[in-house]
Amino acid sequence: MADLISALRLKHRMRIEYRRSSEEQASSLVVDPYGIVAKSGRWYLIADEQGTGRLFSLERLSAFEALDTPVVLRPDETLHSVWATLKERTESPGRLSVIAHLRKSRLDLARRILGTRIREVSCGESEWCTVVIHYPDIESVRQLLQFGNHIEVLAPAAAARERICQLAQDVVERHSAPAQ
């Protein structure tokens, strides 16, 4: 990290080798860095990539080099302002509301895993609670698969239930044949 901090002090564009979480191989990117921040025990490089603010986890940053070109930052933006925007975006409740039944015995675990994504909880006399979970998109419902038979997604039926069903069928098919 000391080498990265030294490179950031140059206030030059950087070429980074970065592996996105959904990819196996790192890609080479040219970024305009603002600085680094720590969040929840992890360090992130805050930088513009093609004029858009991005978070780059230092855990997935395999290499970097300062280029000869001075950094080009957006007017009136600072590390603090870009970080605030990115933090809001990553912590925002999302645009998709998923309604599910969750076993009461798994509510504490769900609160730890889902955090602020849980927007409402109502528990009655039965062993089930109704929870409302906010996600940025339909693909994010895959996170709920880890609750197995302790959760039932109720709505949106045409989107969330169908995606959970597709993912579960894929898991069943993958595990029905002997391991190779």
C-alpha positions as CSV (number, residue, x, y, z in Angstrom):
1,M,0.0,0.0,0.0
2,A,2.9,2.4,0.6
3,D,3.9,2.1,-3.1
4,L,0.4,2.9,-4.1
5,I,0.2,6.0,-1.8
6,S,3.5,7.2,-3.2
7,A,2.2,6.8,-6.7
8,L,-1.0,8.7,-5.8
9,R,1.0,11.6,-4.6
10,L,2.3,12.2,-8.1
11,K,-1.2,13.2,-9.2
12,H,-0.8,11.3,-12.5
13,R,-3.1,9.0,-14.3
14,M,-2.6,5.3,-13.5
15,R,-2.7,2.1,-15.4
16,I,-4.1,-0.6,-13.2
17,E,-4.5,-4.3,-13.6
18,Y,-7.9,-5.0,-11.9
19,R,-10.0,-8.1,-11.7
20,R,-13.7,-7.4,-11.4
21,S,-15.5,-9.7,-9.0
22,S,-17.5,-11.3,-11.9
23,E,-14.4,-12.0,-13.9
24,E,-11.5,-14.5,-13.6
25,Q,-8.8,-12.4,-15.4
26,A,-7.7,-8.9,-14.6
27,S,-8.2,-6.2,-17.2
28,S,-5.9,-3.2,-17.8
29,L,-7.6,0.1,-17.1
30,V,-6.5,3.7,-17.2
31,V,-7.9,5.7,-14.3
32,D,-7.7,9.1,-12.8
33,P,-7.3,8.5,-9.0
34,Y,-8.6,10.6,-6.2
35,G,-7.2,8.5,-3.4
36,I,-7.9,5.5,-1.2
37,V,-10.5,4.9,1.5
38,A,-11.3,2.2,4.0
39,K,-14.8,0.7,4.4
40,S,-15.8,-2.3,6.6
41,G,-12.2,-3.4,6.9
42,R,-11.4,-3.2,3.2
43,W,-9.3,-0.7,1.3
44,Y,-10.5,0.8,-2.0
45,L,-9.0,3.0,-4.7
46,I,-11.4,5.8,-5.6
47,A,-10.9,6.8,-9.2
48,D,-12.6,8.0,-12.4
49,E,-12.7,5.5,-15.2
50,Q,-13.7,7.3,-18.4
51,G,-15.1,10.2,-16.4
52,T,-17.2,8.0,-14.0
53,G,-16.4,7.5,-10.4
54,R,-15.6,3.9,-9.4
55,L,-14.5,1.9,-6.4
56,F,-11.6,-0.5,-7.0
57,S,-11.0,-3.1,-4.2
58,L,-7.3,-3.2,-3.4
59,E,-7.7,-7.0,-2.9
60,R,-8.4,-7.3,-6.6
61,L,-5.8,-4.8,-7.8
62,S,-2.9,-6.9,-9.0
63,A,-0.6,-4.2,-10.5
64,F,-0.5,-0.4,-11.0
65,E,1.8,2.2,-12.6
66,A,1.7,5.9,-12.6
67,L,1.7,7.3,-16.2
68,D,3.4,10.5,-17.4
69,T,0.0,12.1,-18.0
70,P,-1.3,14.4,-15.2
71,V,-4.6,13.2,-13.5
72,V,-7.8,14.7,-15.1
73,L,-10.4,15.0,-12.4
74,R,-13.9,16.2,-12.8
75,P,-14.4,19.9,-11.8
76,D,-15.6,20.4,-8.3
77,E,-15.0,16.8,-7.3
78,T,-12.8,15.7,-4.5
79,L,-12.0,12.3,-2.8
80,H,-14.6,13.2,-0.2
81,S,-17.4,14.1,-2.7
82,V,-16.7,11.1,-5.0
83,W,-16.5,8.7,-2.1
84,A,-19.8,10.1,-0.7
85,T,-21.5,9.5,-4.0
86,L,-20.1,6.0,-4.4
87,K,-20.9,5.1,-0.8
88,E,-24.5,6.2,-1.2
89,R,-24.8,4.2,-4.4
90,T,-23.4,1.0,-2.8
91,E,-25.5,1.4,0.3
92,S,-28.7,2.7,-1.3
93,P,-31.7,0.5,-0.8
94,G,-32.1,-0.3,-4.5
95,R,-34.9,-0.1,-7.0
96,L,-36.4,-3.6,-6.7
97,S,-38.5,-4.5,-3.7
98,V,-38.5,-8.3,-3.0
99,I,-41.1,-9.6,-0.6
100,A,-40.3,-13.0,1.1
101,H,-41.2,-15.2,3.9
102,L,-38.2,-16.0,6.1
103,R,-38.0,-18.4,9.1
104,K,-37.8,-16.5,12.3
105,S,-34.8,-18.6,13.3
106,R,-32.9,-17.1,10.3
107,L,-33.8,-13.4,10.9
108,D,-30.6,-12.6,12.8
109,L,-28.5,-14.2,10.1
110,A,-30.4,-12.4,7.4
111,R,-29.8,-9.0,9.2
112,R,-26.1,-9.7,9.3
113,I,-25.9,-10.8,5.6
114,L,-28.5,-8.4,4.1
115,G,-27.9,-5.4,6.3
116,T,-29.6,-2.3,5.1
117,R,-31.2,-4.1,2.2
118,I,-33.8,-5.3,4.7
119,R,-36.3,-2.5,4.7
120,E,-39.3,-4.0,6.6
121,V,-39.8,-7.0,8.9
122,S,-43.1,-8.2,10.2
123,C,-43.4,-11.4,12.3
124,G,-46.6,-13.0,13.4
125,E,-47.4,-16.1,15.5
126,S,-46.1,-18.5,12.9
127,E,-42.5,-19.5,12.5
128,W,-42.3,-17.2,9.4
129,C,-41.6,-13.5,9.1
130,T,-42.4,-11.3,6.1
131,V,-39.4,-9.3,5.0
132,V,-39.0,-6.6,2.3
133,I,-35.6,-6.6,0.8
134,H,-34.4,-3.9,-1.7
135,Y,-32.0,-4.7,-4.5
136,P,-30.5,-2.7,-7.4
137,D,-31.6,-5.3,-9.9
138,I,-33.2,-8.7,-10.4
139,E,-29.9,-10.6,-10.6
140,S,-29.1,-9.6,-7.0
141,V,-31.8,-12.0,-5.7
142,R,-29.3,-14.8,-6.2
143,Q,-28.0,-13.7,-2.7
144,L,-31.2,-15.2,-1.2
145,L,-30.3,-18.7,-2.4
146,Q,-28.0,-19.1,0.6
147,F,-31.1,-19.2,2.9
148,G,-32.1,-22.5,1.1
149,N,-35.5,-23.8,2.4
150,H,-35.6,-21.1,5.1
151,I,-36.9,-18.5,2.6
152,E,-39.7,-18.3,0.1
153,V,-39.7,-15.3,-2.4
154,L,-43.3,-14.1,-2.9
155,A,-42.9,-11.1,-5.1
156,P,-42.3,-9.8,-7.7
157,A,-43.5,-13.2,-8.9
158,A,-42.8,-12.7,-12.6
159,A,-39.2,-11.6,-12.0
160,A,-37.8,-12.6,-8.6
161,R,-39.5,-15.9,-8.2
162,E,-38.7,-16.9,-11.8
163,R,-35.0,-16.0,-11.3
164,I,-34.7,-17.9,-8.0
165,C,-36.3,-20.9,-9.7
166,Q,-33.9,-20.7,-12.7
167,L,-30.9,-20.5,-10.3
168,A,-32.1,-23.3,-8.1
169,Q,-32.7,-25.5,-11.2
170,D,-29.2,-24.8,-12.3
171,V,-27.9,-25.9,-8.9
172,V,-29.9,-29.1,-9.0
173,E,-28.7,-30.0,-12.5
174,R,-25.1,-29.2,-11.5
175,H,-25.3,-31.5,-8.5
176,S,-27.4,-34.3,-9.9
177,A,-24.6,-35.8,-12.0
178,P,-21.5,-37.3,-10.4
179,A,-18.6,-34.8,-9.9
180,Q,-16.0,-34.8,-12.6
